[in-house]
Amino acid sequence: MHVRLSNMPEVDATDARLLLALAEDPRASVMALSQRLGLARNTVQARLARLESNAVLAPLDRRVRPEALGYRLGAYVTVTVVQRSLAEVSEALADIPEVIEVTGLSGVADLLVEVVAKDADDLWRITEQLLAIQGVQRIDTALTMRRFIEHRLSPLLERAAGTDQG
């Protein structure tokens, strides 16, 4: 699924409060969310449906840690692509299961590819696959050593909801 950042609808303060409540309790029922936020059940249900249909909510598999699946080594690979081959290279990257995210960049490199591997030999195999893709000119790989801040949006949701302390 391609997410065009410029077409992403913005959430209002009520949506942000709803998303914060979901972040705190992802298993909360519509009724529980309704009571917690002081909104009608139908309002919560309609807003959740709209957020899902507009791709505001990321897929649930985003919460699964690759390490739990045996992929303990992570890397970021910058990819330089032959001009006008971006779509084909992106499609080929999508066929590699260990590629977990691809982002288009401005600057010297064209793509930032996040990959996971079981070990160094597995990472070697994956980088060989990347280099074999027609249209890939060059790659540079940087290993993930430690994550200091997990992917998070709560501070931004709190700001949007008007509940931040900053």
Protein Blocks (a to p, Z undefined) as FASTA:
>chain_A
ZZdfklpccddfklmmmmmmmmmmmmbcfklmmmmnopafklmmmmmmmmmmnomaccfk
lmpcfklnopabccdddddddehilmmmmmmmmmpmklmbdcddedjblbdcddddfblm
lmmmmmmmmmmpghiabdcddddfbdfbdcdfklmmmmmnopafZZ
